[in-house]
Amino acid sequence: MLRLEGLHLSYGGIAALHDVSLHVPEGQLTAVVGPNGAGKTSLFRAISGTVPVQAGRIMFDGADLLASPAHLRAHLGIAHVPEGRRVFASLSVLENLEMGGGTAQGMSRRTALFERIFALFPILAERRAQLAGTLSGGQQQMLAIGRALASAPRLLMLDEPSMGLSPIMADTIFDAIGRLHREGGMTILLVEQRVTDALAACDRAVVLESGRVVLEGPASELSATRLRQAYLGV
């Protein structure tokens, strides 16, 4: 579904991604792990179009994604849940979901999509009239994921969904991600610092270090030794 070839990205002359190539197969959950500063968030920003790339290709369903501006990529079926949630604090839960559902697919399937979101996160149904800024961190993360799902995505990108959450709430979020993948067959690209949880949930894993892919393959084939060597340099 998604293929990156020789991607280069830099900020003010400082390279963030070097010759990154990877494949995200349709219907699979692919985890991207690596130390802080490895380029994981930059990778997501390049795919969603919020930063320009200097070289390389990003193909989505065989089409050149770099030819589409950022605001059109959601209409192609790509939803990005950014690090830090970034809900619209002054809008209600329902208004946040409506903002996410502005794609053609999202508007045509709004009733079914909202039912699915509320089934996945019942607390959002209970608090649909509450201002998003008054929700707990975990509830805001649920809302951020729900807002992305409202667009009827074919590819869901989740950047550090457990960041700043209690272990119990992080487990709840991971359970929801697992349900989306197992029950809905959704293609998911996940960046996560909880490496053990990410690898346990994913079909494939990509390890980034200093902006380069140093290890990639089926999660079942990535031994603990190889992962420690790539991730920790030992």
Sine and cosine of phi, psi and omega as CSV:
sin_phi,cos_phi,sin_psi,cos_psi,sin_omega,cos_omega
0.00,0.00,-0.80,0.61,-0.01,-1.00
-0.89,-0.47,0.75,-0.66,0.01,-1.00
-0.67,-0.74,0.79,-0.62,0.07,-1.00
-0.94,-0.34,0.68,-0.73,-0.03,-1.00
-0.73,-0.68,0.90,-0.44,0.12,-0.99
0.84,0.55,0.68,0.73,-0.10,-0.99
-0.98,0.22,0.76,-0.65,0.09,-1.00
-0.83,-0.56,0.71,-0.70,0.01,-1.00
-0.58,-0.82,0.68,-0.73,0.02,-1.00
-0.61,-0.79,0.42,-0.91,0.06,-1.00
-0.88,-0.47,0.90,-0.44,0.03,-1.00
0.82,0.57,0.61,0.79,0.01,-1.00
1.00,0.08,-0.11,0.99,0.03,-1.00
-0.99,-0.13,0.87,-0.49,-0.09,-1.00
-0.94,0.33,0.71,-0.71,0.06,-1.00
-0.94,-0.34,-0.54,0.84,0.05,-1.00
-0.74,-0.67,0.71,-0.71,-0.02,-1.00
-0.84,-0.54,0.92,-0.39,0.16,-0.99
0.75,0.66,0.74,0.68,-0.05,-1.00
-0.99,0.12,0.82,-0.57,0.08,-1.00
-0.77,-0.64,0.75,-0.66,0.06,-1.00
-0.34,-0.94,0.28,-0.96,-0.05,-1.00
-0.77,-0.63,0.73,-0.68,0.08,-1.00
-0.92,-0.40,0.98,-0.21,-0.04,-1.00
-0.94,0.34,0.51,-0.86,0.02,-1.00
-0.89,0.46,0.69,-0.73,0.06,-1.00
0.99,0.14,0.03,1.00,-0.02,-1.00
-0.94,-0.33,0.38,-0.93,0.10,-0.99
-0.97,-0.23,0.90,-0.44,-0.01,-1.00
-0.94,-0.35,0.82,-0.58,0.01,-1.00
-0.98,-0.18,0.68,-0.73,0.10,-1.00
-0.92,-0.39,0.89,-0.46,-0.03,-1.00
-0.82,-0.57,0.28,-0.96,0.01,-1.00
0.36,-0.93,0.25,-0.97,-0.04,-1.00
-0.93,0.37,0.23,-0.97,0.07,-1.00
-0.84,0.55,0.67,-0.75,0.00,-1.00
0.99,0.14,0.16,0.99,-0.04,-1.00
-0.97,0.23,-0.30,0.95,-0.01,-1.00
0.94,-0.33,0.20,0.98,-0.08,-1.00
-0.91,0.42,-0.76,0.65,0.01,-1.00
-0.92,0.40,-0.61,0.79,0.06,-1.00
-0.87,0.49,-0.61,0.79,0.04,-1.00
-0.87,0.50,-0.73,0.68,0.00,-1.00
-0.90,0.44,-0.66,0.75,-0.02,-1.00
-0.90,0.43,-0.57,0.82,0.05,-1.00
-0.91,0.40,-0.67,0.74,-0.02,-1.00
-0.92,0.38,-0.66,0.75,-0.03,-1.00
-0.99,0.16,-0.19,0.98,0.10,-0.99
1.00,0.04,0.24,0.97,-0.03,-1.00
-1.00,0.10,-0.18,0.98,0.14,-0.99
-0.71,-0.70,0.55,-0.83,0.01,-1.00
-0.98,0.18,0.51,-0.86,0.09,-1.00
-0.97,-0.25,0.46,-0.89,-0.05,-1.00
-1.00,-0.03,-0.44,0.90,-0.02,-1.00
-0.31,-0.95,0.33,-0.94,0.05,-1.00
0.97,-0.25,-0.05,-1.00,-0.04,-1.00
-0.74,-0.67,0.55,-0.84,0.18,-0.98
-0.79,-0.61,0.91,-0.42,-0.03,-1.00
-0.94,-0.33,0.72,-0.69,0.03,-1.00
-0.78,-0.62,0.92,-0.40,-0.09,-1.00
0.82,0.57,0.61,0.79,0.06,-1.00
0.99,0.12,-0.11,0.99,0.00,-1.00
-0.99,-0.16,0.50,-0.87,-0.01,-1.00
-0.97,0.24,0.96,-0.29,-0.06,-1.00
-0.94,0.35,-0.48,0.88,-0.02,-1.00
-0.92,0.39,-0.26,0.97,0.05,-1.00
-0.99,0.15,-0.16,0.99,-0.01,-1.00
-0.97,-0.25,0.78,-0.63,0.08,-1.00
-0.91,0.41,0.30,-0.95,-0.11,-0.99
-0.83,0.56,-0.66,0.75,-0.11,-0.99
-0.94,0.35,-0.25,0.97,0.03,-1.00
-1.00,-0.08,-0.22,0.98,-0.10,-1.00
-0.94,0.34,-0.49,0.87,0.09,-1.00
-0.89,0.45,-0.58,0.81,0.01,-1.00
-0.94,0.33,-0.35,0.94,0.07,-1.00
-0.99,0.17,-0.22,0.97,0.04,-1.00
0.94,-0.35,0.38,0.92,0.01,-1.00
-0.93,-0.38,0.83,-0.56,0.03,-1.00
-0.86,-0.51,0.76,-0.65,-0.07,-1.00
-0.89,-0.46,0.90,-0.44,0.12,-0.99
-0.99,-0.11,0.96,-0.28,-0.16,-0.99
-0.97,0.25,0.31,-0.95,0.13,-0.99
-0.86,0.52,0.71,-0.70,0.03,-1.00
1.00,0.04,0.10,0.99,0.15,-0.99
0.96,0.28,-0.88,0.48,0.08,-1.00
0.83,0.56,0.74,0.67,0.12,-0.99
-0.96,0.30,0.27,-0.96,0.06,-1.00
-0.99,0.10,0.99,-0.15,-0.20,-0.98
-0.88,0.47,-0.55,0.83,-0.08,-1.00
-1.00,0.04,0.01,1.00,0.06,-1.00
-0.97,-0.26,0.38,-0.92,0.03,-1.00
-0.96,0.27,0.18,-0.98,0.07,-1.00
-0.83,0.55,-0.75,0.66,-0.03,-1.00
-0.89,0.45,-0.64,0.77,0.01,-1.00
-0.92,0.40,-0.59,0.81,0.09,-1.00
-0.88,0.48,-0.70,0.71,0.00,-1.00
-0.90,0.44,-0.63,0.77,0.02,-1.00
-0.91,0.41,-0.58,0.82,0.07,-1.00
-0.89,0.45,-0.64,0.77,0.02,-1.00
-0.94,0.33,-0.44,0.90,-0.07,-1.00
-1.00,0.02,0.47,0.88,-0.06,-1.00
-0.99,0.13,0.01,1.00,0.05,-1.00
-0.98,0.21,0.27,-0.96,0.01,-1.00
-0.87,0.50,-0.70,0.71,0.02,-1.00
-0.92,0.40,-0.64,0.77,0.00,-1.00
-0.89,0.45,-0.66,0.75,-0.02,-1.00
-0.95,0.31,-0.60,0.80,-0.04,-1.00
-0.96,0.28,-0.38,0.93,-0.05,-1.00
-0.88,-0.47,0.39,0.92,-0.18,-0.98
-0.83,0.56,-0.74,0.68,-0.06,-1.00
-0.86,0.50,-0.75,0.66,-0.02,-1.00
-0.91,0.40,-0.63,0.77,-0.01,-1.00
-0.91,0.41,-0.69,0.73,0.00,-1.00
-0.92,0.40,-0.61,0.79,0.07,-1.00
-0.88,0.48,-0.66,0.75,0.01,-1.00
-0.91,0.42,-0.68,0.73,0.00,-1.00
-0.89,0.46,-0.70,0.71,-0.03,-1.00
-0.94,0.34,-0.47,0.88,0.08,-1.00
-0.95,0.31,-0.59,0.81,0.00,-1.00
-0.96,0.28,-0.64,0.77,-0.03,-1.00
-0.78,-0.62,0.99,0.17,-0.06,-1.00
-0.84,0.54,-0.48,0.88,-0.01,-1.00
-0.89,0.46,-0.48,0.88,0.02,-1.00
-0.94,0.35,-0.57,0.82,0.06,-1.00
-0.92,0.40,-0.66,0.75,0.00,-1.00
-0.91,0.42,-0.53,0.85,-0.11,-0.99
-0.91,-0.41,0.48,0.88,-0.09,-1.00
-0.87,0.50,-0.46,0.89,0.00,-1.00
-1.00,-0.04,-0.08,1.00,-0.06,-1.00
-0.98,0.18,0.57,-0.82,0.05,-1.00
-0.92,0.40,0.70,-0.72,-0.07,-1.00
-0.88,0.48,-0.54,0.84,-0.03,-1.00
-0.93,0.38,-0.25,0.97,0.00,-1.00
-0.99,-0.12,-0.01,1.00,0.04,-1.00
-0.97,0.23,0.36,-0.93,0.12,-0.99
-0.94,0.34,0.22,-0.98,0.00,-1.00
-0.85,0.52,-0.67,0.74,0.01,-1.00
-0.91,0.41,-0.64,0.77,0.02,-1.00
-0.93,0.38,-0.59,0.81,0.07,-1.00
-0.91,0.42,-0.59,0.81,0.04,-1.00
-0.92,0.39,-0.64,0.77,0.09,-1.00
-0.85,0.52,-0.68,0.73,-0.01,-1.00
-0.91,0.42,-0.65,0.76,0.01,-1.00
-0.88,0.47,-0.66,0.75,0.05,-1.00
-0.93,0.37,-0.69,0.72,0.03,-1.00
-0.87,0.50,-0.66,0.75,0.02,-1.00
-0.87,0.49,-0.64,0.77,0.05,-1.00
-0.92,0.40,-0.67,0.74,-0.01,-1.00
-0.91,0.42,-0.44,0.90,-0.01,-1.00
-0.91,0.42,-0.31,0.95,0.02,-1.00
-1.00,0.08,0.01,1.00,-0.04,-1.00
0.85,0.53,0.82,0.57,-0.08,-1.00
-0.96,0.28,0.44,-0.90,0.18,-0.98
-0.99,-0.13,-0.42,0.91,0.08,-1.00
-0.79,-0.62,0.85,-0.53,0.02,-1.00
-0.95,-0.32,0.86,-0.51,0.01,-1.00
-0.95,-0.31,0.84,-0.54,-0.06,-1.00
-0.88,-0.47,0.89,-0.45,-0.04,-1.00
-0.97,-0.22,0.96,-0.29,0.05,-1.00
0.80,0.60,0.85,0.53,-0.06,-1.00
-0.91,0.41,-0.32,0.95,0.00,-1.00
-1.00,-0.08,0.01,1.00,-0.09,-1.00
-0.87,0.50,0.78,-0.62,0.08,-1.00
0.97,0.25,0.14,0.99,-0.04,-1.00
-0.98,-0.20,0.45,-0.89,0.11,-0.99
-0.91,0.41,0.39,-0.92,0.02,-1.00
-0.82,0.57,-0.64,0.77,-0.01,-1.00
-0.91,0.41,-0.69,0.72,0.00,-1.00
-0.93,0.36,-0.61,0.80,0.05,-1.00
-0.88,0.47,-0.63,0.77,0.05,-1.00
-0.89,0.46,-0.63,0.78,0.03,-1.00
-0.88,0.47,-0.68,0.73,0.02,-1.00
-0.90,0.43,-0.67,0.74,0.01,-1.00
-0.91,0.42,-0.60,0.80,0.06,-1.00
-0.88,0.48,-0.67,0.74,0.01,-1.00
-0.91,0.42,-0.65,0.76,0.04,-1.00
-0.88,0.47,-0.68,0.74,0.03,-1.00
-0.88,0.48,-0.64,0.77,0.02,-1.00
-0.91,0.41,-0.67,0.74,0.04,-1.00
-0.85,0.52,-0.64,0.77,-0.03,-1.00
-0.97,0.25,-0.76,0.66,-0.08,-1.00
-0.95,0.30,-0.72,0.70,-0.12,-0.99
-1.00,0.03,-0.53,0.85,-0.05,-1.00
-0.98,-0.20,-0.20,0.98,-0.01,-1.00
0.91,0.41,0.43,0.90,-0.07,-1.00
-0.96,0.27,0.63,-0.77,0.11,-0.99
-0.98,0.18,0.82,-0.58,-0.10,-0.99
-0.76,-0.65,0.71,-0.70,0.14,-0.99
-0.91,-0.41,0.88,-0.47,-0.18,-0.98
-0.87,-0.50,0.83,-0.56,0.20,-0.98
-0.98,-0.21,0.78,-0.63,-0.11,-0.99
-0.40,-0.92,0.70,-0.72,0.05,-1.00
-0.99,0.14,-0.37,0.93,0.06,-1.00
-0.98,0.19,0.99,0.16,-0.20,-0.98
-0.87,0.48,-0.68,0.73,-0.04,-1.00
-0.87,0.49,-0.71,0.71,0.01,-1.00
-0.91,0.41,-0.67,0.74,-0.02,-1.00
-0.88,0.47,-0.70,0.71,-0.02,-1.00
-0.94,0.34,-0.55,0.84,0.03,-1.00
-0.93,0.38,-0.50,0.87,-0.07,-1.00
-1.00,0.01,-0.40,0.92,-0.22,-0.97
-1.00,-0.03,0.31,-0.95,0.15,-0.99
-1.00,0.01,-0.64,0.77,-0.01,-1.00
-0.76,-0.65,0.41,-0.91,0.03,-1.00
-0.71,-0.70,0.57,-0.82,0.08,-1.00
-0.80,-0.60,0.77,-0.63,0.04,-1.00
-0.96,-0.29,0.85,-0.52,0.07,-1.00
-0.97,-0.23,0.64,-0.77,0.10,-0.99
-0.57,-0.82,0.85,-0.53,0.00,-1.00
0.80,0.59,0.65,0.76,0.07,-1.00
0.98,0.19,0.17,0.99,-0.01,-1.00
-0.83,-0.56,0.54,-0.84,0.13,-0.99
-0.98,0.19,0.89,-0.46,-0.02,-1.00
-0.95,-0.31,-0.18,0.98,0.01,-1.00
-0.31,-0.95,0.68,-0.73,0.01,-1.00
-0.43,-0.90,0.61,-0.80,0.07,-1.00
0.33,-0.94,0.01,-1.00,0.06,-1.00
-0.86,0.52,0.65,-0.76,-0.04,-1.00
-0.84,0.54,-0.57,0.82,-0.04,-1.00
-0.92,0.39,-0.32,0.95,-0.05,-1.00
-0.98,-0.18,-0.08,1.00,-0.01,-1.00
-1.00,0.00,0.98,-0.18,-0.02,-1.00
-0.94,0.33,0.37,-0.93,0.02,-1.00
-0.87,0.50,-0.60,0.80,-0.01,-1.00
-0.91,0.42,-0.74,0.68,-0.01,-1.00
-0.90,0.44,-0.61,0.79,0.00,-1.00
-0.92,0.39,-0.68,0.73,0.02,-1.00
-0.88,0.48,-0.64,0.77,0.00,-1.00
-0.90,0.44,-0.67,0.74,-0.05,-1.00
-0.98,0.21,-0.65,0.76,-0.14,-0.99
-1.00,0.08,-0.60,0.80,-0.09,-1.00
-0.94,-0.33,-0.20,0.98,-0.01,-1.00
0.95,0.32,0.49,0.87,0.00,-1.00
-0.86,-0.52,0.00,0.00,0.00,0.00
